[in-house]
């Protein structure tokens, strides 16, 4: 169990880094698109109509990817007030309950995001011409990642291992055990 938990945590650390890099690229791309839209509107007097929907689409991705990374890196979603005051077996039990609730939340994001995407898949976003269902794909991806990262923490809790730090990032992890 320990070997599997450690291997899963190394995988999750790399996946977390990949998500963080993708979110950063999305943020930079959205900033460039907004700048181009403003330049087009005020300098060229020809507003690119695709700018706003494209930047909002990218915003969905970097917010949900970044949120999932926050879940993994112990900076997002949880009941820290209870964990702060709990000790011993109560603390361990609360960590498990906390992660189960976060995993259920991620699963609900995945499930309901999939249902929303399926309902509107045949509709098109007028300015960029893609399916409206793509607006819900980041919710599905974010929920899946939240669930995977919560499972990682449950495995680590069960095996007595510690969270593997994200590659190329040092320190900064709070202790859960």
C-alpha positions as CSV (number, residue, x, y, z in Angstrom):
1,X,0.0,0.0,0.0
2,X,2.8,2.4,0.9
3,X,4.6,1.9,-2.5
4,X,1.3,2.5,-4.4
5,X,0.5,5.6,-2.3
6,X,4.0,7.0,-3.0
7,X,3.8,6.2,-6.7
8,X,0.4,7.8,-6.9
9,X,1.6,10.8,-5.1
10,X,4.5,11.3,-7.5
11,X,2.1,11.0,-10.4
12,X,-0.3,13.5,-8.7
13,X,2.6,15.9,-8.1
14,X,3.6,15.9,-11.8
15,X,-0.1,16.2,-12.8
16,X,-0.4,19.2,-10.5
17,X,2.6,20.9,-12.0
18,X,1.2,20.3,-15.5
19,X,-2.1,21.8,-14.4
20,X,-0.3,24.8,-12.9
21,X,1.7,25.4,-16.1
22,X,-1.4,25.0,-18.3
23,X,-3.3,27.5,-16.0
24,X,-0.4,30.0,-16.2
25,X,-0.3,29.7,-20.0
26,X,-4.1,30.2,-20.1
27,X,-3.8,33.3,-17.9
28,X,-1.1,34.8,-20.2
29,X,-3.1,33.9,-23.3
30,X,-6.3,35.5,-21.9
31,X,-4.4,38.6,-21.0
32,X,-3.0,38.8,-24.6
33,X,-6.5,38.3,-26.1
34,X,-8.0,41.0,-23.9
35,X,-5.2,43.4,-24.8
36,X,-5.7,42.6,-28.5
37,X,-9.5,43.2,-28.1
38,X,-8.9,46.6,-26.5
39,X,-6.3,47.5,-29.1
40,X,-8.7,46.5,-31.9
41,X,-11.6,48.4,-30.4
42,X,-9.8,51.7,-29.5
43,X,-6.9,51.8,-32.0
44,X,-8.0,49.9,-35.1
45,X,-11.7,50.7,-34.6
46,X,-12.4,47.1,-35.5
47,X,-13.3,45.0,-32.4
48,X,-12.4,41.3,-32.7
49,X,-15.7,39.7,-31.9
50,X,-14.1,36.4,-30.8
51,X,-12.0,38.1,-28.1
52,X,-14.5,38.2,-25.2
53,X,-15.8,34.6,-25.5
54,X,-12.3,33.2,-26.1
55,X,-11.0,35.0,-23.0
56,X,-13.9,33.8,-20.9
57,X,-13.3,30.3,-22.1
58,X,-9.7,30.4,-21.1
59,X,-10.6,31.9,-17.8
60,X,-12.8,28.9,-17.0
61,X,-9.8,26.6,-17.7
62,X,-7.2,28.5,-15.6
63,X,-9.6,29.0,-12.6
64,X,-10.6,25.4,-12.5
65,X,-7.1,24.0,-13.1
66,X,-5.7,26.3,-10.5
67,X,-8.4,25.4,-8.0
68,X,-7.6,21.7,-8.4
69,X,-3.9,22.5,-7.8
70,X,-5.0,24.4,-4.7
71,X,-6.8,21.3,-3.5
72,X,-3.7,19.1,-4.0
73,X,-1.3,21.6,-2.4
74,X,-3.5,22.0,0.7
75,X,-4.4,25.6,0.0
76,X,-8.0,25.2,-1.1
77,X,-11.3,23.5,0.1
78,X,-11.3,22.0,3.5
79,X,-12.4,22.3,7.1
80,X,-9.2,23.7,8.5
81,X,-10.9,25.2,11.6
82,X,-11.9,21.7,12.9
83,X,-8.6,20.2,11.9
84,X,-6.7,22.9,13.7
85,X,-8.3,22.1,17.0
86,X,-8.5,18.3,16.7
87,X,-5.8,16.0,17.9
88,X,-4.9,12.3,17.7
89,X,-7.5,9.9,16.3
90,X,-10.1,12.7,16.0
91,X,-7.7,14.6,13.7
92,X,-7.1,11.6,11.5
93,X,-10.8,10.9,11.3
94,X,-11.5,14.5,10.3
95,X,-8.8,14.4,7.7
96,X,-10.5,11.4,6.1
97,X,-14.0,12.9,6.4
98,X,-12.7,16.2,4.9
99,X,-11.1,14.4,1.9
100,X,-14.1,12.2,1.3
101,X,-16.3,15.3,1.2
102,X,-13.9,17.1,-1.2
103,X,-13.8,13.9,-3.4
104,X,-17.6,13.8,-3.5
105,X,-17.7,17.5,-4.4
106,X,-15.2,16.8,-7.3
107,X,-17.3,13.8,-8.4
108,X,-20.4,16.0,-8.4
109,X,-18.6,18.6,-10.5
110,X,-17.6,15.9,-12.9
111,X,-21.1,14.3,-13.1
112,X,-23.2,17.5,-13.3
113,X,-20.7,19.2,-15.6
114,X,-21.0,16.2,-18.0
115,X,-24.7,16.4,-17.9
116,X,-24.7,20.1,-18.7
117,X,-22.2,19.6,-21.5
118,X,-24.3,16.9,-23.0
119,X,-27.5,19.0,-22.9
120,X,-26.0,21.9,-24.8
121,X,-23.5,20.1,-27.0
122,X,-25.4,20.8,-30.2
123,X,-25.6,24.5,-29.5
124,X,-22.9,26.8,-30.9
125,X,-21.1,29.7,-29.3
126,X,-21.8,32.4,-32.0
127,X,-18.6,34.4,-32.0
128,X,-16.1,31.5,-31.9
129,X,-18.2,28.7,-33.5
130,X,-17.5,25.9,-31.1
131,X,-20.0,23.8,-29.2
132,X,-21.5,25.4,-26.1
133,X,-20.7,22.2,-24.4
134,X,-17.0,23.1,-24.3
135,X,-17.9,25.7,-21.7
136,X,-18.6,22.8,-19.3
137,X,-15.5,20.7,-20.1
138,X,-13.3,22.7,-17.7
139,X,-15.8,21.9,-14.9
140,X,-15.5,18.2,-15.8
141,X,-11.7,18.4,-15.8
142,X,-11.5,20.4,-12.6
143,X,-13.9,18.0,-10.8
144,X,-11.9,15.0,-12.0
145,X,-8.7,16.5,-10.8
146,X,-10.2,17.5,-7.4
147,X,-11.3,13.9,-7.0
148,X,-7.9,12.5,-8.1
149,X,-6.0,14.8,-5.7
150,X,-8.4,13.9,-2.8
151,X,-7.9,10.2,-3.5
152,X,-4.2,10.8,-3.3
153,X,-4.5,12.4,0.2
154,X,-6.8,9.5,1.3
155,X,-4.2,7.0,0.2
156,X,-1.4,8.9,1.9
157,X,-3.5,9.1,5.1
158,X,-4.2,5.4,5.0
159,X,-0.5,4.5,4.4
160,X,1.0,7.0,6.8
161,X,3.0,8.7,4.0
162,X,3.4,12.4,3.4
163,X,2.4,14.5,0.4
164,X,5.0,14.5,-2.3
165,X,5.9,18.1,-3.2
166,X,5.3,19.4,-6.7
167,X,8.4,19.0,-8.9
168,X,10.5,22.1,-9.2
169,X,8.7,23.7,-6.3
170,X,10.3,23.6,-2.8
171,X,8.6,23.7,0.6
172,X,5.4,25.4,1.4
173,X,3.4,22.3,2.3
174,X,1.4,22.2,5.5
175,X,1.4,19.0,7.4
176,X,-1.8,17.0,7.5
177,X,-0.8,14.3,9.9
